[in-house]
Amino acid sequence: MKSAGGKLKFFLLCLVLLMAIGVRLYKINNSLTEWFSWRQSDTAAVGRFLQQNNFNLLKPQYYDLSNIQSAVDNPGGWRMVEFPIYNAMFAGLNSTFPAISLEMWARIVTIAFSLLIIVCLFFILESEFGLAEAFFGSLFFAVNPFIVFYSRTILPDMPATAMAFLAIYFLYRYLKGDWFVLLLASLSMATALLMKPTVIFFIVPALYLLWIKAHSSANKIITIVVFMLFSILPLVWWRHYIQQFPEGIPYSQWLLTSVNTSTGLQSIFFRPAFFRWIFFERISQLIMGGYLVFFLLFGLFIETKKNLKLHFWLFLAALLYLFTFQGGNVQHEYYQILIMPALAMLVGVGVGNYFRQKKAGYLVLRVLITLAIFTSATLFTFYQVRGKYDEQPNLMLIADVLHSLTNKNDLIVSDSQGDTTLLYLSDRRGYPAPYRELPILKDQGADYFVTQNLDYKEKLAGQYSLVFENDQVLIFKL
């Protein structure tokens, strides 16, 4: 019986992983002109420059030389945000196996990290609750279209979330008596924080697990202090180090309280709009597909017989994160990547709680209802997410023209409102917006101005030479 149960667990985990891999291969060869192309381009650019600079992880660079991100001119093109572990991984793979493009390797690495989350989810839920919870919790993370899209984008958020959740898994193993995994948990959390500091909220469930493990107050405090030191000190070092490059540190205070609008920054801090956007538009509709909220609430409010309340503490960490970075979470939906493990665990626990409701009908009926809800929610979410895969072929054509018309060291001014995608695609450094008058930018070294606003043909007539034009773009030699 035990052997048969082990084979069933292995089969279900493999089934979920195969489904996860299958759906993540959808349009994996997309260009970097899909949804959030600007952020993906910045991340990919760091990897490309690492290749060119002998993988100097202490000097990450990208294409933007303007002051748009940091309010300070950035002639060195420094990109001092996350420590470039993720970027170095896909850049290193591309350097070793160049037959596969840099962008493809980046997506493969992101996919691998998302699969790691699925494995950790499955083992924690199966061990603590049961096979039904493990299957449906990991299935949610495997096939949910919102999660699937961000499980193959070139962003550090999914890898960082995976490493933080791996730390939670190691701490869960630590509860079972495996002392050596405490060090692995610290290393995983330290890596996660270097990849993306916002995953620091995973410290909340981590502290919960450490607290219930120790048998005395002294042991609790010592263990927690050691874990925190090992986890956070590398991040403290990195944040101290990058202060030498203020021009490469994007302004980020607005992420706490405000969103960018056509009229400038607007505060959304604990406003009704924040709750509507996050809890209704994003979590309820876009991520949960409406119908899966049923299981989310079942997992959150129906008491379980188990003593471990890890799913509650993960949910608390998710709430603290959402309420701290209110502006960022409303402005950028990829910020919700960090709360996906918590939602997946709650869905899994919710399905298990629903299956135990004998008054809800025969078990076969409950299973069929569960499958119907999962299917409906998945389809509804995919209907909303599918447009995120759309590319911009005109942008790729413009990049090809720029690449062939200009030299490698030419600096480009693009009329793209701070979006660096065109600079990345054309492999040219420069300014992703005319943030100063063109004569001033010319004095700074800019060589070409590219715009899709055809009115510039008359505005700049007689001032600069028009070297290329068609019905989509104008390129001027400055």
Secondary structure, DSSP 8 states (H G I E B T S, - for coil): -HHHHHHHHHHHHHHHHHHHHHHHTTTTT--TTSTTHHHHHHHHHHHHHHHHTTT-TTS-B-SB-SSTTTSS--TT-B--SS-SHHHHHHHHHHHH-TTS-HHHHHHHHHHHHHHHHHHHHHHHHHHHT-HHHHHHHHHHHHH-HHHHHHTSSS-SHHHHHHHHHHHHHHHHHHHTT-TTHHHHHHHHHHHHHHH-GGGGGGHHHHHHHHHHH-SSHHHHHHHHHHHHHHHHHHHHHHHHHGGG-GGGS---THHHHEEEETTEEEE-TT-HHHHIIIIIIIIIIIITTTTTHHHHHHHHHS--S-S--HHHHHHHHHHHHHHHSHHHHHH-GGGGGGGHHHHHHHHHHHHHHHHT-GGG--HHHHHHHHHHHHHHHHHHHHHHHGGGG---HHHHHHHHHHHHHS-TT--EEE-STT--HHHHHHT--EESS--S-HHHHHHTT--EEEES-TTHHHHTTTTSEEEEE-SS-EEEE-
